[in-house]
Amino acid sequence: MCLCSFVAYFGAIALKYVTQTLTLNYYVGFVGSNPYALGLYFGSLTVVFEVLGAYLVARYATSRGKLFLNDAMPYGLGLSLWENGLLTSLLVLINYISYYALLSSPSTHDKVYALLIAHYPELFLPPVQALPLVGVAVVECRP
């Protein structure tokens, strides 16, 4: 079941990447920088590859006796795990590790600290104020 959600999610990401690589420049040349047209383009790719792809993988696994009705919730949770728990969180973790590595270096910490405090003051909030922001980010209700 975890393997099914992995295949569905990362297969969709790979297909979206290939499709965007092949078509995005042509599409932008046709519609310009119209944000509505670009939103339709990216949204359509998400629907086709992520949503339809997840359905097709689930249907295939079900027809092979690898996925059952009681696996529906874990399958859906697995899809969100790969996106939110791994892909998004891993990139954020790398970003924060970079910040802290730069801040701990005596040669760069003053400059980096000044930039971060000016542009990302939420990085320096006390835990009581930061936890609600983390909770909101986890459920993707970012303001």
N, C-alpha and C positions, 0 to 999 in steps of 0.2 A: 504494500500500500504506500509506504514512504517512497519506494522506488517509482511507483506510478506517478505520484505528485511531482517527484524530481524530474522525470522524463517530460511530463506535461509542461511544467513551468520553464525549465531551461531549454526545452525544445522550442517553446513559444518565443523565448527571448532570442534564441539563435535565428529563428525564422524571421522575426521582426528586424533583427540587425541586418540580415542579408537583404531583405526586402527594402529596408530604408537605404542601404548602401546602393542598391540598384535603381531606386525610383525617386528618392527624395529630391535630388537636384532637378530632375525633370519636372516634378510636381511644383516645386518652388518657382521654377522658371515659368510655369503655366499660371499659377495663382498669385505669384509675388509673395509678399510677407503678410498676407491677410491672416490674422490670428484665428479667425473662425474656420477658414479653409484648412489651416494647419492643424487645428484642433480636431476637425473632422477626419483628417488623414491619420493622425496618431491614434485617435479613438477607434477608428475603423480597424487599424492594424491590431490594436489591443483586443477588440471584440473577436476578430477572426482568429488570431493566433492564440491568445490566452484563453478566452472563454470557450470558443469552439474547439480549440485544441485540448483543453481540459476535458470537455465532454467526450471527444473522440477517443482519448486515451482511456477514460473511464469506461466507455462503451466497449472498447477492445478488450480491456482487462476483465470486464464482466463476462463477455462472451467466451473468454478462455478460462473462466472459473477462478480468476485471481482476485476479483473484487466483488464484494457482496453488498447488499443494501445496508447492512449495519456498519459498513466501512465508509458510508457517505460523509459523515461528519469528520472522521479522521482524515479522509482524502482532502476535503476542503481546508481543514486546518493545516495539512501538509503543504498545500499550495501557498497559503499565507505564510507559513514558516519559511519557505524558500525565499519568498520576496522580502518579507519584513525582518525575519529572524536572521537571515544569512546575507542576502545581497545588499539590502539597504543598510543594515546594522554593521556589516563588515566594512563597508566603505566609510561609514561614520567613525567606526573604531579606528581605522587607519588614519583618518583625518585627525582625530583627537590625539592619537599617539604621536603624530607629527607635531601637533601644537605643543604637547608637553615636552617632547624632545628638544624642540627649539627654545622653549621657555627655560629649560634646565641648563642650557648651554650659556656660560658666562659671556661669550662673545656676541650673542644675539638676543638674550632674554629681554633687555630693556626696549629694544626696537620692536620685537614681536609683541611684548606685553602692551606697549602703547597702541599698536595696531589692533590687537584683539580687544582691548578694553574699549576702544573707540567704535569698532564695528560689530563686535559680538559680546556685549557686556553680560549676556545671560550665561556665558561660560564661567563667570566668576560669582554667580549667585550662591548664597549659603544653601545647604541641602533642603531646608524647609521651603524655600522659594523655588528651588530647581525641580524638586520631585513632581509638583503638579505639571510643569512643562514637559517633563519626561513622560508622564502618564498620558498627556494629550498627544504627544508625538507618537507614542506606542500605538494608540488607536487611530492614528492618522487624521486627527481632527485639528490639524495645525491651522492657526489663524492666518 
